[in-house]
Amino acid sequence: MKPVTTPCNKNALPCVHRMMEYLADLSGCGILTGQHTKTRGMEELDHIEKITGKQPALLGFELLSYSPNINYLDTDEECMEEVAGNYGTLR
């Protein structure tokens, strides 16, 4: 069975169509990887590229700094560093 490559949004941008084709081409013959990064420096990507020679196809960012639900009184230092380090990353 051929993978579906038509976006559900009939007004999808050309880049969406290209992404759908890319994903369909991978079906059954490749692996799509992604990485969540915690900082603006994205050190994880450098490490992955050093080890594998490639960068992940997908990248996730921490959006916690944009959440109104942060409990500043009951969180740890690592979480607060991540919040501070990612604030202002979206435009």
Secondary structure, DSSP 8 states (H G I E B T S, - for coil): -----S-SSTT--HHHHHHHHHHHHHTTT----EEEE-STT-HHHHHHHHHHSS--SEEEE--GGG-TT--GGG--HHHHHHHHHHTT---
